[in-house]
Amino acid sequence: MGMGYIATISFGTNTTNTDLNTLVENLERKKYERLDSSASPLNILQSSRENTATAMMLRKSDHRRIEDSPDEAGTALEREVSDGLAEETARSKDELQPMMSETGAEAVDNAEAEIEARARSKDKSQPMMSKSTGAEAVDFAEAETRFIETQKLLATQSIPTATNPIVMKTASLPDSKRKKILVTGGAGFVGSHLVDTLMMEGHEVIALDNFFTGQRKNVDHWMNHPRFSLVVHDVTEPIMLEVDEIYHLACPASPPHYQYNPVKTIKTSTMGTINMLGLAKRVKAKILLTSTSEIYGDPEVHPQPESYWGNVNTSKCSAKLCFHPFTIQPNLNWFQMCTLVGPRSCYDEGKRVAETMMYSYKSQNNVDVRVARIFNTFGPRMHPNDGRVVSNFIIQSLQNKPMTIYGDGSQTRSFQFVSDLVNGLHSLMNGKYDLPVNLGNPDEYTVKHFAEYIKEITQSDSEISFFAGNERRPYTTQTGYFNGETRVEMGAEGDSEGRSSANDSLF
Ligand SMILES: O=c1ccn([C@@H]2O[C@H](COP(=O)(O)OP(=O)(O)O[C@H]3OC[C@@H](O)[C@H](O)[C@H]3O)[C@@H](O)[C@H]2O)c(=O)[nH]1
């Protein structure tokens, strides 16, 4: 290889029939938990019926805790909480004690302090209540104990909700190892899975989202957790936070979503990235940008290594007349958009600028940067109306509606499972390699083949219909290693800093 690196990462979970089958199940909303592949970090989220039941009961009782009904402190809890719950709580306490994190301990300290303060204020305002009968004093002490137990439980696991029935148990980390991590786009499809991983590792996580495509329900299960914060904010506006790491994911990624408001999309990639880089510079945080395979444009090199310069459309749509369905929208002048610049320009050019910003801040301000170029990704929490090919075909086939192929279906894609992507992002952030890295799957399908495949596994009666379109681009990561490990293939000459060692393991 001529110069520098060719760094290509591939992952252990192939896009197998099993993955696709399970995705179908997800979209049918049958069994969320079965979606996790064995390589997935989510496999430690196994839902235990017992824990779910316990936590749900605790949640119920927690809602009635002391500050919610100060007049009934203790006695209400005593009446409401069943003996079964008391037993479960005691058992949970034993199980969870070794997992207690510093933060958990802090939460308990706070809870104890709060209870003391409330008890003191009760002494002053309602002396009769605390001192009149011994029975009430006992009630209060028991309520206090239960409240502390609840806080301990909260500090080590998520609260199941109707939309997220899985209990997520977290690890504990000492202060020295626990990081404060910002995930922009943290309530989105990929962002929320990343949040899960970081929370389970025991870090303090701030998910920042403007809810354009993200959804609160994706992080609902962390909402009462003492180490989690959700900030509703648009990255195009600056924000002051103190963090150690920034995963900058915020940007609509599905073509219909990012083309819906192209000006907003380009603002998000440019102003949003500047704002996050400014924050990283100020607080000396490491920052990872999620870029895209689309920065390669309509690639003439296939599959694409990171060293490829790309072939981005800078003039016009390549079709004579574009009827790409997602461009025909009421508030979009689709004809004008398709004839002035490439229909994907707002996204692919935006991400190219964002990458340039990352390396400018690195060279000029010494910001520690990482850049991941993400290829087509699917998995749980993908919105049914996401508009990307995987969810479109699955929904259409399940509903026996025509499956919409844009163009002749000869364009190719590789599809990666979301947990593999999250593994890759996490590894990239925690490794030393700081040049752009492709994150995807080397398995390649034509869109037509993929439609037939989905039709077959869903046993659908859908017709496969072809729409006029301008889609030619093939996206597939250049295959490096594909043996179940995350590896990098390196050029023999190494880079400017002298890193070489061919076939080094990256992470
Ligand atoms: O219903 C559909 C949807 C899509 N397609 C086609 O299927 C192919 C894949 O399209 P998708 O909408 O899934 O998305 P793309 O692969 O083009 O980009 C996607 O993956 C790379 C990411 O970086 C991008 O952010 C993401 O949008 C395209 O050729 C598209 O035209 C159809 O034929 N029918």
PDBQT file of the ligand as one rigid body, heavy atoms in Angstrom, charges set to zero:
ROOT
HETATM    1  O1  LIG A 601     -37.436   1.695   0.326  1.00  0.00    +0.000 OA
HETATM    2  C1  LIG A 601     -36.260   1.783  -0.056  1.00  0.00    +0.000 A 
HETATM    3  C2  LIG A 601     -35.257   2.435   0.689  1.00  0.00    +0.000 A 
HETATM    4  C3  LIG A 601     -33.990   2.483   0.168  1.00  0.00    +0.000 A 
HETATM    5  N1  LIG A 601     -33.714   1.901  -1.026  1.00  0.00    +0.000 N 
HETATM    6  C4  LIG A 601     -32.369   1.900  -1.574  1.00  0.00    +0.000 C 
HETATM    7  O2  LIG A 601     -31.565   1.095  -0.718  1.00  0.00    +0.000 OA
HETATM    8  C5  LIG A 601     -30.248   1.625  -0.635  1.00  0.00    +0.000 C 
HETATM    9  C6  LIG A 601     -29.907   1.883   0.814  1.00  0.00    +0.000 C 
HETATM   10  O3  LIG A 601     -30.592   3.028   1.218  1.00  0.00    +0.000 OA
HETATM   11  P1  LIG A 601     -30.802   3.449   2.727  1.00  0.00    +0.000 P 
HETATM   12  O4  LIG A 601     -31.907   4.427   2.731  1.00  0.00    +0.000 OA
HETATM   13  O5  LIG A 601     -31.001   2.239   3.570  1.00  0.00    +0.000 OA
HETATM   14  O6  LIG A 601     -29.481   4.201   3.190  1.00  0.00    +0.000 OA
HETATM   15  P2  LIG A 601     -27.974   4.345   2.631  1.00  0.00    +0.000 P 
HETATM   16  O7  LIG A 601     -27.253   3.042   2.656  1.00  0.00    +0.000 OA
HETATM   17  O8  LIG A 601     -27.981   5.025   1.322  1.00  0.00    +0.000 OA
HETATM   18  O9  LIG A 601     -27.369   5.283   3.722  1.00  0.00    +0.000 OA
HETATM   19  C7  LIG A 601     -27.408   4.829   5.048  1.00  0.00    +0.000 C 
HETATM   20  O10 LIG A 601     -26.261   4.103   5.405  1.00  0.00    +0.000 OA
HETATM   21  C8  LIG A 601     -25.090   4.813   5.542  1.00  0.00    +0.000 C 
HETATM   22  C9  LIG A 601     -25.273   5.864   6.584  1.00  0.00    +0.000 C 
HETATM   23  O11 LIG A 601     -24.122   6.580   6.797  1.00  0.00    +0.000 OA
HETATM   24  C10 LIG A 601     -26.378   6.762   6.172  1.00  0.00    +0.000 C 
HETATM   25  O12 LIG A 601     -26.545   7.730   7.158  1.00  0.00    +0.000 OA
HETATM   26  C11 LIG A 601     -27.609   5.981   6.003  1.00  0.00    +0.000 C 
HETATM   27  O13 LIG A 601     -28.649   6.740   5.595  1.00  0.00    +0.000 OA
HETATM   28  C12 LIG A 601     -30.236   2.875  -1.496  1.00  0.00    +0.000 C 
HETATM   29  O14 LIG A 601     -29.749   2.558  -2.753  1.00  0.00    +0.000 OA
HETATM   30  C13 LIG A 601     -31.700   3.268  -1.584  1.00  0.00    +0.000 C 
HETATM   31  O15 LIG A 601     -32.028   3.968  -2.750  1.00  0.00    +0.000 OA
HETATM   32  C14 LIG A 601     -34.694   1.259  -1.769  1.00  0.00    +0.000 A 
HETATM   33  O16 LIG A 601     -34.449   0.720  -2.839  1.00  0.00    +0.000 OA
HETATM   34  N2  LIG A 601     -35.944   1.223  -1.254  1.00  0.00    +0.000 N 
ENDROOT
TORSDOF 0
